[in-house]
């Protein structure tokens, strides 16, 4: 009986395995040199530290929070930023402002919603949500949206075509516990609320009810308005277990469907948004690594990944927003010998080179996989041949 692994077969397997490894690492090498479809024309002052960014008209805006208040900056090119005077944020007030959400209004002006808390935490209500609009020169009078007895963190806000405001926030849960004849308040987990606010009505509801208010974990993500439905995306689950991601939908922002679990690609980001091409998007990167990616989907199920930008140093954080005429822009924080903040934007001229390199990468990946498949096929065929020979040999001996 012939040996299973002959010299010729061993050489064949070695050559195929070497080819598979070579094609694989060549693909990785080409991928590492692919800079992505976005470019960075400049670095900006790291102290700007944008929490929220948005574009209204031709103007780019960013906000960040420091010294218990909100700071707002604007730019026409993304590289040169000037402070916007928020005239109703008076210095010296005993007020903590936080959780600013920037958005555009239906007439393409800047909208900003935020939370204010009295520095004396014994006073109630403990959280008051305001919003105002800015036309580039004048702020509207801040409008008190609603008040909450517990501390809350505003997550997202959008304005609908009818002028109604939608809010999404996380709030500390307080529930009542009975002990004999006494009833007292107990502290639970964070829960998610949303609100529909118009001049005619105010609708406030919990996005999902926790099974056990003592042990749960919740985090609001964002609203996504695709023109047909408004989606509310969030995560929720028992404390200590991996949270599930859910979505619910509404046609008008008032009535919402029950939450349904969905699959999002694993990402460090908790902001789901609509791309200029009408796809669902979410950014991703590994902290300390050099590549910023964008996951995209047209159906919330099948996701493609595009490399947006490659840095020279490790990425610490990133935010992106929609621009005009199908463009996008944002910032990448990096940390190496020093901390940097890069302004980045999509660049149509970078797309052909990126797509050509992706074709090469796909070919190399296909060749590597073909070699692996051929190795498996050969091994299986040799095993079957050996078994057949053993059977024939056995039959011959019996004769």
Secondary structure by P-SEA (a helix, b strand, c coil): ccccccaaaaaaaaaaaaaaaaaaaaaaaaaaaccccccccccccccccccbbbbcccbbbbbbbcccbbbbbbbccccbbbbbccccccccccbbbcbbbbbbcccbbbbbbbbbbbccccccccbbbbbbccccccccccccccccccbbbbcccccccccbbbbbbbbbbbbbbbcccbbbbbbbcbbbbbbbbcccbbbbbbcccccccccbbbbbbbccccccbbbbbbcccccccbbbbbbbbbccccccccbbbbbcccccccbbbbcccbbbbbbbbcccccbbbbbbbccccbbbbbbccccccccccbbbbbbccccccbbbbbbccbbbbbbbbbbccaaaaaaaaaaaaaaaaaaaaaaaaaaaaaaaaaaaaaaaaaaaaaaaaac
